[in-house]
Amino acid sequence: MENNRLNKTFFITGVAGFIGSFLSKRLLEQGCQVVGIDNINDYYDINLKNARLDDLKPFENFTFIKGDISDKELLLRTFEEYKPSIVVNLAAQAGVRYSIENPDVYIQSNIIGFFNILEACRYHPVEHLIYASSSSVYGSNKKVPFEESDFVDHPVSLYAATKKSNELMAHTYSHLYKIPTTGLRFFTVYGPMGRPDMAYFGFTDKYFNGEHISIFNNGDFENDLYRDFTYVDDIVEGIVRLIDNPPKEEVPSKVYNIGNNSPEKLMVFIQTLEKCLSKSLNREIVFDKKFEPIKPGDVPATYASTDKLQAAIAFKPETSIQDGLQKFTDWYVEYYNKK
């Protein structure tokens, strides 16, 4: 399979992002040609985005374009020039809570940007378009684990609504133009060089800043929030396996959950993070915790059924939260020089 990829060009959007940079590095190490685009916006620390890019730039088979997928002319020119065989669209404005504060950027990036990607694939046909959806499409679904066949027509955030829209748009383009599309509903991806707006990263920042951490679970340990935390290498493995498995149905459009299939209580996750950070620093760490009401738009549990993905590509996450968080805290302590 890998040899088949060597004569293909991969177009990765959001290449300076968390998942985009890890996926690109994996493909580059296999010898694939990767063209990456990113607008390096300042939603979070651009130094981190540039550090991820610095990991990719030494590869001769890597081309970086600084640009925005909402620029349709730029995208069409890029497809014309590089003729990608595989497109992985990971560029998006992320974050549930930020969509309440700044809705415009979600429409620009997640709707207009994705529409432009679909149009580019229409005029410059590709073998497979893989794109990021999100577990947030499940809204406040009570039935767990979440299955791809569940009803997802009641999103509880604009972010979730944009991701559900992406799935519908992809299906339409698959139907009309036979573009093979696969949407991935990601479940809380974490790891080294991750997004600073994610809770585990923010908790670690706050510890070093001498601040308390806010835990939005009402302090109710019996009915704690559950999250399906998925280590970034497991996500990348899933995407890499899917690349060579485009849908072949009459309407070649699929959506899969990609998660850990093993949800953890939020408090267990926090306690594990404390232990891992203690180990990275060789001293005992305890966060100063402040319990607050659950935030609007937050869901009580995210829990992926990954049966469908396992049947398709034998996908099974390998990384425990202990191992994954240890890799994160070791990286954090070194990157921010906290020893």
KOLGURO-138597 format. One line per 10 residues: their letters; for each residue x, z, y of N, C-alpha, C, O. Coordinates in steps of 0.1 Angstrom, whole numbers, plus 5000, padded with zeros to 4 digits. Each point is the difference from the previous one (the first is absolute). Layout:
a> X,Z,Y,X,Z,Y,X,Z,Y,X,Z,Y; ...
***
This chain:
mennrlnktf> 5008,5000,4988,4992,5000,5012,5009,5000,5013,4997,4992,5009; 5013,5017,4991,5008,5001,5012,5007,4987,5003,5001,4996,5012; 5004,4997,4978,5006,4987,5002,4991,4990,5007,5005,4992,5008; 4982,5008,4988,4990,4991,5007,5000,5003,5015,4997,4991,5007; 5006,5021,4997,4998,5003,5014,5012,4996,5009,4999,4999,5012; 5012,4997,4981,5012,4998,5008,4999,4987,5009,5007,4999,5010; 4985,4992,4986,4998,4988,5008,4988,5000,5009,4996,4990,5005; 4998,5022,4996,4988,5002,5009,5004,5008,5012,5009,5008,5000; 4983,4989,5011,5002,5008,5012,4988,5010,5001,4989,4996,4999; 5015,5016,5004,4990,5011,5002,4998,5003,5014,5010,5001,5008
fitgvagfig> 4978,4999,4997,4997,5003,5014,4994,5014,5000,4989,5002,4995; 5018,5008,5011,4996,5014,5000,4996,5004,5014,5009,4999,5009; 4979,5004,4994,4996,5005,5014,5002,5015,5000,4998,5007,4990; 5005,4999,5022,5002,5014,5000,5013,5004,4993,5001,5010,4994; 5009,4981,5008,5013,5002,4992,5008,5012,5004,5008,5005,4992; 4990,5000,5020,5007,5012,5005,4992,5012,4997,5004,5011,5003; 4984,4987,4991,4992,5011,4996,5004,5007,4987,5010,4995,4994; 4984,5016,5002,5004,5008,4989,5000,4992,4987,5010,4998,4993; 4978,4997,5003,4999,4993,4987,5007,4986,5001,5006,4996,4991; 4992,4998,5021,5006,4986,5002,5015,5000,4998,5005,4991,4994
sflskrlleq> 5002,5019,5012,5014,5000,4999,5005,5003,4985,5010,4994,4996; 4983,5015,4997,5004,5004,4987,4997,4988,4990,5009,4996,4992; 4980,4997,5010,4997,4988,4992,5010,4989,5003,5005,4993,4990; 4998,5005,5023,5010,4989,5003,5013,5003,4994,5007,4991,4994; 4998,5021,5006,5013,5004,4995,5000,4997,4985,5010,4995,4995; 4980,5008,4998,4999,4998,4986,5001,4985,4997,5007,4996,4991; 4985,4996,5016,5001,4985,4998,5013,4994,5004,5005,4991,4993; 5001,5014,5018,5013,4995,5004,5011,5003,4989,5009,4992,4997; 4990,5020,4997,5010,5004,4990,4998,4991,4988,5010,4998,4992; 4978,4997,5005,4998,4990,4989,5005,4986,5004,5000,4992,4991
gcqvvgidni> 5004,5006,5021,5005,4987,5004,4989,4991,5006,5003,4988,5003; 4985,5017,5000,4990,4992,5006,5002,4998,5015,5007,5007,5007; 4988,4982,4998,5000,4997,5014,4988,5007,5007,4989,4999,4996; 5014,5009,5014,4990,5008,5007,5000,4997,5015,5011,5001,5006; 4978,4995,4999,4998,4998,5014,4990,5011,5004,4989,5001,4995; 5016,5008,5014,4992,5011,5004,4996,5000,5015,5008,4995,5008; 4980,5009,4995,4996,5001,5014,4995,5014,5003,4994,5006,4992; 5009,4998,5021,4995,5013,5004,5000,5000,5015,5010,4995,5006; 4981,5012,5001,5000,5001,5014,5007,5012,5005,5001,5002,5012; 5004,5007,4979,5007,5012,5004,4992,5008,5011,5006,5003,5010
ndyydinlkn> 4981,4999,4987,4993,5007,5011,5003,5015,5000,5007,5005,4991; 4989,5002,5020,5005,5014,5001,4989,5010,4996,5000,5011,5005; 4992,4985,4985,4990,5010,4995,5008,5012,4994,4994,5011,5001; 5017,4987,4994,5009,5011,4997,5015,4996,5003,5002,4988,5003; 5007,5021,4995,5014,4999,5004,5006,4986,4996,5002,4998,4988; 5001,4994,5021,5006,4987,4996,5014,5001,4995,5005,4990,4993; 5002,5021,5009,5013,5002,4994,4999,4999,4985,5009,4995,4993; 4980,5011,5001,4998,5000,4986,4998,4986,4995,5005,4996,4989; 4987,4996,5018,4997,4986,4997,5013,4992,5000,5003,4992,4991; 5005,5010,5019,5013,4993,5001,5010,5004,4989,5008,4992,4995
arlddlkpfe> 4991,5021,5001,5009,5005,4989,4996,4993,4987,5008,4996,4992; 4979,5002,5006,4995,4993,4988,5005,4985,5000,5005,4995,4990; 4994,4999,5022,5005,4986,5001,5015,4999,4998,5004,4991,4994; 5003,5019,5010,5015,5000,4999,5003,5000,4985,5011,4995,4996; 4981,5011,4995,5002,4999,4986,4998,4986,4994,5006,4997,4990; 4987,4995,5017,4996,4986,4995,5010,4990,5006,5002,4989,4994; 5003,5013,5018,5007,4989,5007,5013,4996,4993,5004,4988,5002; 5003,5020,4990,5012,4995,4994,4997,4990,4989,5009,4992,4996; 4979,5006,5000,4997,4990,4989,4999,4986,5007,4993,4998,5009; 5015,4993,4985,5001,4986,5005,4986,4993,4998,4997,4991,5008
nftfikgdis> 4996,5013,4982,4987,4994,4997,4988,5006,5008,4989,4998,4996; 5014,5009,5015,4990,5006,5008,4999,4994,5014,5011,4998,5006; 4977,4999,4998,4998,4994,5014,4990,5009,5007,4989,5003,4995; 5015,5002,5017,4990,5009,5007,4995,4993,5013,5007,4994,5007; 4980,5007,4994,4993,4994,5012,4993,5012,5007,4992,5006,4995; 5012,4996,5018,4993,5010,5008,4988,4993,5006,5001,4992,5009; 4987,5012,4986,4988,4994,5005,4988,5007,4995,5001,5009,4992; 4987,4986,5012,4988,5007,4997,4991,4991,4992,4998,4988,5004; 4996,5016,4986,4991,4992,4992,4987,4996,5007,4993,4991,4996; 5004,5015,5016,4989,4996,5008,5003,4988,5008,4992,4994,5007
dkelllrtfe> 5021,5001,4993,5004,4988,5007,4999,4988,4990,5009,4998,4992; 4980,4996,5008,4997,4989,4990,5010,4989,5000,5004,4995,4990; 4999,5000,5022,5010,4989,5001,5013,5004,4993,5006,4991,4993; 4999,5021,5010,5013,5004,4994,4999,5000,4984,5009,4995,4993; 4979,5010,5002,4999,5001,4986,4999,4986,4994,5007,4997,4990; 4986,4994,5016,4999,4986,4995,5013,4993,5000,5004,4993,4991; 5004,5009,5019,5014,4994,5001,5009,5006,4989,5008,4993,4994; 4990,5020,5004,5009,5007,4990,4996,4994,4986,5009,4997,4992; 4979,5001,5005,4996,4995,4987,5005,4985,4999,5004,4996,4989; 4995,4997,5022,5004,4986,5000,5015,4999,4997,5005,4992,4992
eykpsivvnl> 5003,5017,5014,5014,5000,4998,5005,5005,4987,5009,4994,4993; 4986,5018,5003,5005,5006,4988,4993,4997,4987,5005,5003,4989; 4982,4992,5012,4992,4997,4988,5000,5011,4989,5004,4997,4989; 4991,5015,5015,5000,5010,4990,4991,4997,4988,4990,4994,5001; 5015,5011,4987,4992,4998,4988,4991,5013,4998,4988,4999,4996; 5017,5012,5008,4993,5013,4998,5000,5007,5014,5010,5001,5007; 4978,5004,4997,4998,5007,5012,4996,5015,4996,4990,5001,4993; 5017,5009,5013,4995,5014,4998,4997,5005,5014,5010,5003,5008; 4978,4999,4996,4996,5004,5013,4998,5016,5000,4991,5005,4996; 5020,5001,5010,5000,5014,5001,5000,5005,5015,5000,5012,5003
aaqagvrysi> 4999,4978,5006,4999,5003,5014,4986,5004,5003,4991,4993,4997; 5008,5019,5009,4987,5005,5004,5002,5012,5009,5010,5007,4999; 4980,4995,5010,5000,5013,5007,4995,5010,4990,4988,5000,4996; 5020,5010,5001,4997,5010,4990,4994,5012,5006,5000,5002,5013; 4994,5007,4979,4996,5013,5005,4985,5001,5002,4994,4992,5008; 4999,5018,4986,4986,5002,5002,4997,5006,5013,4991,4995,5007; 5016,5016,4997,4997,5007,5012,5003,4992,5013,4993,5001,5009; 5018,4991,4990,5004,4992,5012,4989,4990,5003,4999,4995,5012; 4994,5001,4978,4989,4989,5002,4989,5006,5009,4992,4992,5006; 5007,5021,4995,4990,5006,5009,5005,4999,5014,4992,4998,5010
enpdvyiqsn> 5021,5004,4992,5006,5000,5014,5002,4986,5005,4998,4998,5012; 5006,4993,4980,5005,4987,5005,4994,4988,4991,5008,4994,4993; 4979,5004,5008,4994,4990,4990,5005,4986,5002,5000,4992,4991; 5003,5004,5022,5004,4986,5003,5011,4995,4991,4999,4989,4995; 5011,5019,5003,5012,4995,4992,4996,4997,4985,5007,4992,4994; 4983,5015,5001,4996,4998,4986,4993,4986,4999,5002,4993,4990; 4990,5004,5020,4994,4986,4999,5010,4989,5002,5000,4990,4993; 5010,5012,5016,5010,4991,5003,5009,4997,4987,5002,4989,4996; 5003,5022,4998,5009,4998,4989,4993,4998,4987,5003,4991,4992; 4987,5018,5005,4994,5000,4987,4989,4989,4997,4999,4995,4989
iigffnilea> 4995,5001,5022,4989,4989,4999,5006,4987,5004,5001,4990,4992; 5003,5009,5021,5005,4987,5005,5013,4996,4992,5002,4988,4996; 5007,5021,5003,5013,4998,4993,4997,4995,4986,5007,4990,4995; 4984,5017,4998,4998,4996,4986,4993,4986,4999,5003,4992,4991; 4988,5006,5018,4993,4986,5001,5011,4990,5002,4999,4989,4993; 5011,5013,5015,5011,4990,5003,5008,4998,4987,5004,4988,4997; 4998,5022,4995,5007,4999,4987,4992,4991,4991,5006,4991,4993; 4981,5011,5006,4991,4992,4991,5000,4986,5005,5001,4991,4991; 4999,5006,5022,5000,4987,5005,5013,4993,4997,5001,4988,4996; 5010,5019,5005,5014,4995,4997,5000,4996,4985,5006,4989,4996
cryhpvehli> 4989,5019,4995,5000,4997,4986,4990,4989,4997,5002,4993,4990; 4988,5005,5018,4991,4989,4998,5007,4986,5003,4999,4991,4992; 5008,5009,5019,5007,4987,5004,5013,4998,4993,5005,4989,5000; 5001,5022,4995,5013,4999,4993,4998,5007,4987,5005,5012,4999; 4989,4982,4991,4996,5007,4988,5011,5008,4993,5012,4995,4999; 4985,5017,4996,5009,5009,4994,4996,5003,4986,4988,4998,4996; 5021,5007,4996,4996,5003,4986,4993,5013,4999,4991,5002,4991; 5011,5007,5018,4994,5014,4999,5001,5007,5014,5011,5000,5006; 4978,5005,4999,5000,5009,5011,4996,5013,4996,4989,5003,4995; 5020,5007,5006,4997,5014,4997,4999,5007,5014,5008,4998,5009
yassssvygs> 4982,5011,4992,4998,5006,5013,4997,5015,4998,4994,5004,4990; 5009,5004,5021,4997,5014,4999,4986,5003,5004,4995,4996,5011; 4997,5010,4980,4988,5006,5004,5003,5015,5000,5011,5004,5003; 4979,5005,4994,5002,5014,5002,4990,5008,4992,4988,4996,4998; 5016,5016,4997,4990,5009,4993,4990,5004,5010,4989,5005,4996; 5013,4994,5017,4990,5005,5010,4987,4992,4999,4990,5004,5005; 5010,4984,4988,4988,4993,4999,4989,5007,4992,4988,4997,5002; 5016,5013,4990,4991,5008,4992,4992,5009,5009,4990,5006,4995; 5014,4996,5017,4992,5009,5009,4998,5014,4994,5010,5006,4995; 4978,4999,5006,4998,5014,4995,4994,4999,4986,4991,5008,4997
nkkvpfeesd> 5013,4982,4995,4995,4999,4986,5002,5013,4993,5010,5007,5000; 4979,4998,4993,5001,5013,4993,5005,4998,4986,5006,5009,4994; 4992,4978,5000,5003,4998,4986,5015,4998,4999,5006,4991,5007; 5001,5016,4985,5014,4998,4997,5002,4999,4985,4993,5005,4992; 5018,4988,5004,5009,4992,5009,4993,4988,5006,4990,4995,4994; 5016,5000,5017,4995,4988,5006,5003,4988,4992,5011,4998,4995; 4979,4994,5003,5001,4988,4992,4998,4988,5009,4992,5000,5009; 5014,4988,4988,4999,4989,5009,4986,4994,5000,4996,4994,5010; 4996,5010,4980,4986,4995,5000,4990,5009,5008,4989,4997,5002; 5017,5014,5004,4991,5009,5008,4995,4993,5012,5006,4991,5006
fvdhpvslya> 4983,5014,4999,4994,4995,5012,5008,5005,5012,5002,5012,5002; 5003,4979,5007,5009,5004,5011,4995,4994,5013,5008,4995,5008; 4979,5007,4994,4994,4994,5012,4998,5010,5012,4993,4997,5010; 5012,5015,4988,4998,5010,5010,5013,5007,5005,5002,5011,4997; 5007,4981,5009,5013,5005,5004,4997,5011,5011,4991,4999,5008; 5018,5011,4992,4999,5011,5010,5010,5000,5011,5001,5009,5008; 5007,4980,4993,5009,4998,5011,5001,4985,5003,4998,4992,4991; 5006,5005,5021,5002,4986,5003,5011,4994,4992,5000,4988,4996; 5011,5020,5001,5011,4995,4991,4994,4995,4987,5004,4990,4995; 4988,5019,4999,4994,4996,4987,4991,4988,5001,5001,4991,4991
atkksnelma> 4992,5007,5020,4992,4989,5002,5008,4987,5001,4996,4990,4995; 5016,5011,5011,5008,4988,5001,5006,4996,4987,5001,4988,4996; 5002,5022,4995,5005,4997,4987,4990,4994,4991,5002,4991,4992; 4985,5014,5009,4989,4994,4992,4998,4986,5005,4997,4991,4992; 5004,5007,5021,4998,4986,5005,5011,4991,4995,4997,4988,4996; 5015,5017,5002,5011,4992,4994,4996,4995,4986,5002,4988,4997; 4993,5021,4995,4996,4997,4987,4989,4989,5000,5001,4990,4992; 4989,5011,5017,4990,4990,5001,5005,4986,5005,4996,4990,4994; 5013,5011,5016,5006,4987,5005,5008,4993,4989,5000,4988,4999; 5008,5020,4994,5009,4994,4989,4991,4994,4990,5003,4989,4995
htyshlykip> 4986,5017,5001,4991,4995,4990,4994,4986,5005,4999,4991,4992; 4997,5009,5020,4995,4988,5006,5010,4988,4999,4996,4989,4997; 5016,5014,5007,5010,4989,5000,5004,4996,4986,5003,4989,4998; 4997,5021,4993,5002,4996,4986,4989,4991,4995,5002,4990,4993; 4986,5013,5011,4988,4992,4996,5001,4986,5006,4998,4990,4993; 5004,5009,5020,5000,4987,5007,5012,4992,4997,4999,4987,4999; 5013,5019,5001,5012,4992,4999,5009,5003,4988,5011,4995,4999; 4984,5012,4992,5007,5003,4987,5013,5007,5002,5009,4998,4992; 4992,5010,5019,5013,5008,5002,5000,5012,4991,4990,5008,5001; 5019,4993,4989,5000,5012,4992,5004,5013,5008,5011,5001,5006
ttglrfftvy> 4980,5008,4995,5002,5012,5008,4998,5013,4992,4991,5001,4992; 5018,5009,5010,4999,5013,4994,5001,5011,5010,5010,5000,5008; 4980,5008,4993,5000,5011,5010,5004,5013,4992,4995,5002,4989; 5013,5006,5018,5004,5013,4994,4995,5012,5008,5004,5001,5012; 4988,5007,4982,4996,5012,5006,5010,5011,4998,5000,5007,4989; 5009,4995,5021,5010,5010,4999,4995,5014,5001,4991,5003,5008; 5015,5006,4984,4996,5015,5001,5012,5008,5004,5009,5002,4993; 4991,5003,5020,5010,5009,5006,5014,4997,4994,5004,5007,4991; 5002,4983,5015,5014,4997,4996,5010,5009,5007,4999,5001,5013; 5011,5004,4980,5010,5009,5007,5014,4997,4994,5001,4993,4990
gpmgrpdmay> 5009,5013,5017,5014,4998,4995,5009,5000,5012,4996,5001,5011; 5017,4997,4986,5011,5000,5010,4997,4988,5010,4995,4989,4995; 5008,5013,5017,4998,4989,5010,4985,4997,5002,4997,4989,5005; 4995,5021,4992,4985,4998,5001,4995,5000,5014,5008,5001,5009; 4979,4999,4992,4994,4999,5014,4999,5014,5006,4995,5010,4993; 5011,4993,5019,5000,5013,5006,4986,5005,5003,4998,5012,5002; 4991,4979,4998,4987,5005,5003,4993,5006,4987,4989,5005,5001; 5018,4994,4988,4994,5005,4988,5002,5015,4999,5010,5005,5005; 4981,5003,4989,5000,5014,5001,5013,5006,4995,5005,5009,5006; 5000,4987,4982,5012,5006,4995,5012,4999,5009,5008,5009,5001
fgftdkyfng> 4993,4979,5006,5011,4998,5010,4998,5009,5012,5009,5006,5005; 4978,4994,5000,4997,5008,5011,5003,5015,4998,5005,5007,5009; 4991,4998,4979,5002,5014,4996,5015,5003,5001,5004,5011,5005; 5005,4980,4990,5014,5002,5000,5005,5000,5014,5009,5009,5004; 4987,4982,5004,5004,5000,5015,4996,5013,5006,5009,5006,5007; 4979,4999,4991,4995,5012,5007,5009,5012,4996,5002,5009,5008; 5001,4992,4979,5009,5011,4995,5013,5000,5009,5003,5011,5005; 5003,4978,4996,5013,5000,5008,4998,5002,5015,5009,5003,5007; 4979,4994,4997,4997,5002,5015,4995,5014,5002,4997,5004,5012; 5003,5004,4978,4995,5014,5001,4985,5001,5004,4996,5009,5006
ehisifnngd> 4996,4981,4989,4986,5000,5003,4992,5003,4987,5005,4999,4989; 4982,5006,5013,4992,5002,4988,4995,4986,4995,5000,4990,5008; 4996,5009,4979,4993,4988,4996,4985,5003,4999,4996,5010,4995; 4996,4980,5009,4986,5001,4999,4995,4993,4987,5004,4989,4996; 4988,5019,4996,4995,4995,4987,4985,4999,5002,4993,5010,5001; 5002,4978,4998,4986,4998,5002,4992,5001,4988,4994,4990,4995; 5005,5022,4999,4992,5002,4988,4992,5013,5001,4995,5005,4990; 5003,5000,5023,4992,5012,5002,5006,5012,4994,4994,5011,4999; 5019,4988,4995,5006,5012,4993,4992,5003,4987,5001,5011,4995; 4992,4979,5000,4992,5002,4988,5007,4995,4988,5000,4988,4997
fendlyrdft> 5008,5020,4996,5009,4996,4989,4992,4996,4988,5004,4992,4992; 4984,5014,5006,4992,4997,4988,4995,4985,5002,5000,4992,4990; 4995,5005,5022,4995,4986,5002,5010,4992,5008,4996,4994,5010; 5017,5007,4987,5010,4993,5007,4999,4985,5000,4993,4994,4991; 5012,4999,5019,5001,4986,5000,5009,4995,4988,5011,5006,4998; 4985,4983,4996,5009,4994,4989,5005,4987,5005,4992,4992,5007; 5021,5005,4991,5005,4987,5004,5008,4994,4988,5007,5007,4993; 4992,4980,5005,5007,4993,4990,5013,4995,5007,5000,4989,5005; 5011,5019,4994,5013,4996,5007,5007,4990,4991,5002,5003,4988; 5003,4986,5017,5007,4990,4992,5013,4997,5006,5002,4997,5012
yvddivegiv> 5009,5005,4980,5014,4998,5004,5002,4985,5003,4995,4991,4993; 5013,5006,5017,5001,4986,5005,5006,4991,4989,4996,4989,5000; 5014,5016,4992,5005,4991,4990,4990,4996,4990,5000,4989,4994; 4990,5020,5003,4989,4996,4991,4992,4989,5006,4995,4991,4993; 5002,5010,5020,4992,4990,5007,5007,4986,4999,4994,4990,4997; 5019,5011,5006,5008,4987,5000,5000,4994,4986,4999,4988,4998; 5003,5020,4992,5000,4995,4986,4987,4993,4997,4999,4989,4994; 4990,5017,5010,4986,4994,4998,4999,4986,5007,4995,4991,4994; 5010,5009,5019,4999,4987,5007,5009,4990,4994,4996,4988,4998; 5016,5015,4998,5009,4991,4994,4994,4994,4987,5001,4988,4997
rlidnppkee> 4993,5021,4995,4994,4995,4987,4988,4990,5003,4997,4991,4993; 4996,5012,5018,4988,4992,5003,5003,4986,5006,4993,4991,4998; 5019,5008,5007,5004,4987,5007,4998,4988,4991,4995,4990,5004; 5009,5012,4983,4999,4989,4990,4986,5000,4993,4998,4992,4990; 4993,5015,5015,4986,5001,4994,4989,4997,5010,4992,5009,5002; 5008,4979,5004,4989,4997,5009,4987,4999,4993,5000,4996,4988; 4989,5007,5018,4987,4999,4993,4998,4985,4997,5003,4991,5007; 4990,5007,4981,4998,4986,4996,4985,4997,4998,4997,4989,4995; 4995,5020,5009,4985,4998,4999,4996,4988,5009,5008,4995,5008; 4979,5001,4991,4995,4989,5008,5002,5004,5015,5004,4991,5008
vpskvynign> 4992,5021,4996,5003,5005,5013,5012,5009,4998,4999,5012,4995; 5014,4984,5008,5012,5007,4996,5003,5012,5010,5009,4999,5007; 4982,5011,4992,5001,5011,5009,4998,5013,4992,4991,5002,4993; 5019,5008,5008,4999,5012,4993,5004,5012,5010,5007,4998,5010; 4988,5013,4987,5003,5013,5007,5004,5010,4990,4992,5002,4990; 5019,5005,5012,5004,5011,4991,5003,5013,5007,5005,4999,5012; 4992,5012,4982,5006,5013,5005,5014,5000,4995,5004,4996,4989; 5005,5010,5020,5013,5002,4996,5004,5014,5005,5002,5003,5011; 4997,5007,4979,5002,5014,5003,5007,5007,4989,5005,4994,4990; 4994,5019,5010,5007,5008,4990,4991,5004,4989,5005,5004,4989
nspeklmvfi> 4982,4995,5013,4991,5004,4990,5001,5014,4995,4996,5004,4989; 5009,5005,5021,5003,5014,4996,4999,5008,5013,5011,5003,5006; 4977,5000,5000,4999,5006,5013,5006,5014,5000,4999,5007,4990; 5006,4997,5021,5006,5013,5002,4992,5007,5011,4996,4994,5010; 5002,5019,4989,4994,5008,5011,5010,5000,5011,5012,5000,4998; 4983,4999,5014,5008,4999,5012,5010,5012,5001,5011,4998,5003; 4984,5014,4993,5008,5012,5001,5012,4999,4990,5011,5005,5002; 4986,4990,4986,5011,4998,4990,5010,4991,5005,5012,5002,4998; 4984,4987,5009,5009,4990,5006,5009,5007,5010,5012,4998,5001; 4982,5010,5007,5007,5007,5011,5010,5010,4994,5012,5001,5005
qtlekclsks> 4984,5007,4985,5009,5009,4994,5012,4993,4993,5011,5005,5000; 4986,4983,4994,5011,4992,4994,5010,4995,5011,5012,5000,4997; 4982,4996,5014,5009,4996,5011,5009,5011,5005,5011,4998,5003; 4983,5014,4998,5008,5012,5004,5012,5002,4990,5011,5003,5004; 4986,4996,4983,5010,5002,4990,5011,4990,5000,5012,5003,4999; 4984,4984,5003,5010,4989,5001,5008,5002,5012,5013,4997,5000; 4981,5006,5011,5008,5002,5013,5010,5012,4998,5011,4999,5005; 4984,5011,4989,5009,5012,4997,5012,4996,4992,5011,5004,5003; 4987,4987,4987,5011,4995,4992,5010,4991,5008,5012,5001,4998; 4982,4991,5010,5008,4991,5008,5009,5008,5010,5011,4995,5003
lnreivfdkk> 4984,5016,5002,5007,5008,5010,5008,5012,4994,5007,5007,5007; 4990,4995,4980,5007,5012,4993,4996,5013,5007,5008,5010,5001; 4979,4991,5003,4995,5013,5005,4985,4999,4999,4994,4989,5000; 4999,5023,5000,4986,5000,4998,4992,4995,5013,5003,5005,5011; 4988,4986,4987,4992,4995,5011,4985,5004,4998,4995,4997,4989; 4999,5008,5021,4985,5002,4999,4994,4995,5013,5005,5004,5011; 4986,4987,4988,4993,4995,5013,4991,5011,5006,4994,5008,4993; 5005,4991,5020,4991,5009,5007,4986,4992,5000,4999,4990,5007; 4991,5015,4986,4988,4992,4997,4989,5005,5009,4997,5012,5001; 4995,4978,5005,4988,5003,5007,4989,4991,4994,5001,4988,5000
fepikpgdvp> 4988,5019,4995,4989,4993,4994,4989,4996,5009,4996,5009,5008; 5000,4979,4992,4990,4995,5009,4989,4992,4993,5002,4997,4988; 4987,5000,5019,4989,4993,4993,5004,4986,4997,5009,4994,5006; 4985,5000,4984,5002,4986,4995,4997,4991,5012,4991,5002,5007; 5018,4988,4995,4999,4991,5012,4990,4989,4997,4997,4996,4988; 4996,4999,5022,4991,4988,4998,5007,4988,4995,5011,4997,5004; 4983,4997,4986,5007,4988,4994,5008,5003,4988,5003,4991,4992; 5000,5022,5006,5008,5004,4988,4990,5001,4988,4989,5004,5001; 5016,4993,4987,4991,5000,4988,5005,5012,4991,5012,5003,5000; 4979,5003,4993,5003,5012,4992,5011,4997,4989,5008,5009,4997
atyastdklq> 4991,4980,4997,5009,4997,4989,5003,4985,5000,4991,4992,5002; 5022,5004,4995,5003,4986,4997,5006,5001,4986,5010,5007,4997; 4985,4985,4994,5004,5001,4986,4997,4986,4994,4989,4995,4999; 5022,4998,4998,4999,4986,4995,4998,4999,4985,5008,5006,4992; 4982,4986,5004,5001,4995,4986,5009,4988,5001,4997,4990,5007; 5013,5010,4984,5010,4989,5000,4998,4992,4987,5009,4992,4997; 4980,5010,4996,4998,4993,4987,5001,4985,5002,5006,4993,4991; 4988,5001,5019,4999,4986,5002,5015,4994,5002,5003,4990,4995; 5005,5017,5013,5013,4995,5003,5009,5002,4987,5008,4991,4998; 4990,5020,4995,5007,5002,4988,4997,4989,4990,5009,4995,4993
aaiafkpets> 4979,5001,5006,4996,4989,4990,5006,4987,5005,5004,4992,4991; 4998,5006,5022,5005,4987,5005,5015,4999,4998,5005,4989,4996; 5002,5022,5008,5015,4999,5001,5007,5011,4993,5012,5002,5003; 4981,5006,4989,5006,5012,4994,5006,5010,5010,5011,5005,4998; 4982,4996,5013,5005,5009,5011,4997,5015,4997,4989,5003,4997; 5022,5005,5004,4998,5014,4998,5010,5007,5009,5012,4998,4998; 4984,5010,5012,5010,5007,5009,5008,5009,4992,4995,5007,4991; 5018,4994,5012,5010,5008,4993,5004,5013,5007,5005,5009,4994; 4993,4991,5019,5007,5010,5008,4991,5012,5003,4989,4999,5005; 5015,5013,4991,4993,5013,5003,5001,5003,5014,5010,4996,5007
iqdglqkftd> 4981,5013,4999,5001,5004,5014,5013,5008,5002,5006,5000,5010; 4998,5007,4979,5013,5008,5001,5012,4991,5003,5008,5002,5009; 4993,4987,4983,5011,4991,5001,4999,4992,5013,5010,4998,5007; 4978,4997,4996,4998,4992,5012,5003,5008,5013,5006,4995,5009; 4988,5017,4992,5002,5008,5012,5015,5005,5001,5005,5001,5011; 5002,5001,4978,5014,5004,5000,5008,4988,5006,5009,5002,5008; 4988,4986,4988,5007,4988,5006,4997,4999,5015,5009,4997,5008; 4978,5006,4996,4997,5000,5014,5008,5010,5008,5006,4997,5010; 4994,5016,4985,5006,5011,5008,5015,4998,5001,5007,5003,5010; 4999,4992,4978,5015,4997,5000,5003,4990,5011,5010,5001,5008
wyveyynkk> 4982,4988,4992,5002,4990,5010,4998,5005,5015,5008,4998,5008; 4981,5010,4994,4997,5005,5013,5011,5009,5006,5005,4998,5011; 5000,5011,4980,5011,5009,5004,5013,4992,5004,5007,5004,5010; 4995,4986,4982,5012,4992,5003,4998,4991,5013,5009,5000,5009; 4980,4993,4991,4997,4990,5011,5000,5007,5014,5005,4995,5009; 4988,5017,4991,4999,5007,5013,5011,5011,5002,5000,5008,5009; 5010,4992,4981,5011,5009,5001,4996,5014,5002,5004,5007,5009; 4988,4998,4981,4994,5014,5001,5008,5010,4992,4996,5012,5000; 5015,4984,4994,5008,5010,4992,5006,5010,5009,5007,5009,4996
***
